[in-house]
Amino acid sequence: MAHLGMIAGAGELPENIAQRAYAEGIPLPTVALSTHVAAQLTPYCPTLVHYGPGQLTKIIRTFQRHRVQQVVMVGKVEKPF
């Protein structure tokens, strides 16, 4: 089975996915794109980090460190102006 990771934006879907993975004992390395999302997902994601959407190198390295082979990106990405 391929190792799956999640890039999580705002909304209910990232939390629903994290809850389901946690309940089924599936490890889900997660990158939260805001502090609010990170706080929301902390109870369900033991391997959670927070980076901004523009920090692509850090995001990639995080997933490489956890041997993630596939990534799903869910939720809204908000950009402050």
C-alpha positions as CSV (number, residue, x, y, z in Angstrom):
1,M,0.0,0.0,0.0
2,A,1.3,3.4,-0.9
3,H,2.0,5.9,1.9
4,L,-0.5,8.8,1.7
5,G,0.0,12.3,2.9
6,M,-2.4,15.3,3.1
7,I,-2.0,19.0,2.5
8,A,-4.9,20.5,4.4
9,G,-6.6,23.8,3.8
10,A,-9.6,25.2,5.6
11,G,-13.0,23.6,5.8
12,E,-14.7,20.4,7.1
13,L,-13.3,17.9,4.6
14,P,-9.7,17.9,5.9
15,E,-10.9,17.3,9.4
16,N,-13.3,14.5,8.3
17,I,-10.4,12.8,6.4
18,A,-8.1,13.1,9.4
19,Q,-10.7,11.8,11.8
20,R,-11.4,8.8,9.6
21,A,-7.7,7.9,9.1
22,Y,-7.1,8.3,12.9
23,A,-10.1,6.0,13.7
24,E,-8.9,3.4,11.3
25,G,-5.3,3.5,12.5
26,I,-4.0,4.8,9.2
27,P,-1.0,7.1,9.5
28,L,-1.6,10.3,7.6
29,P,1.4,12.8,7.6
30,T,-0.3,16.2,7.2
31,V,0.8,19.7,6.3
32,A,-1.6,22.3,7.5
33,L,-1.6,25.5,5.5
34,S,-2.7,27.8,8.4
35,T,-2.5,27.8,12.2
36,H,-6.3,27.5,12.5
37,V,-6.2,24.3,10.4
38,A,-3.2,23.0,12.4
39,A,-5.1,23.5,15.7
40,Q,-8.2,21.8,14.2
41,L,-6.3,18.7,13.1
42,T,-3.8,18.3,16.0
43,P,-6.0,15.7,17.8
44,Y,-6.1,13.4,14.7
45,C,-2.7,13.9,13.1
46,P,0.4,12.9,15.2
47,T,2.6,13.8,12.2
48,L,1.4,17.3,11.6
49,V,3.4,20.4,10.6
50,H,2.3,23.9,9.6
51,Y,3.8,25.6,6.5
52,G,2.5,28.3,4.2
53,P,1.4,27.4,0.7
54,G,4.6,29.0,-0.7
55,Q,6.9,26.8,1.3
56,L,7.0,24.0,-1.2
57,T,10.5,22.8,-0.5
58,K,9.7,22.3,3.2
59,I,6.4,20.5,2.3
60,I,8.2,18.2,-0.1
61,R,10.9,17.4,2.5
62,T,8.4,16.7,5.1
63,F,6.6,14.1,2.9
64,Q,10.0,12.6,1.9
65,R,11.0,12.2,5.5
66,H,7.8,10.2,6.1
67,R,8.1,8.2,2.9
68,V,4.9,9.6,1.5
69,Q,4.3,8.4,-2.1
70,Q,1.0,10.0,-2.8
71,V,-0.5,13.3,-1.6
72,V,-4.0,14.6,-1.5
73,M,-4.7,18.3,-1.2
74,V,-8.1,19.2,0.3
75,G,-9.7,22.3,1.7
76,K,-9.7,26.0,0.9
77,V,-6.4,27.8,0.6
78,E,-6.8,31.4,1.6
79,K,-4.3,34.0,0.5
80,P,-4.3,37.3,2.5
81,F,-3.9,40.4,0.4
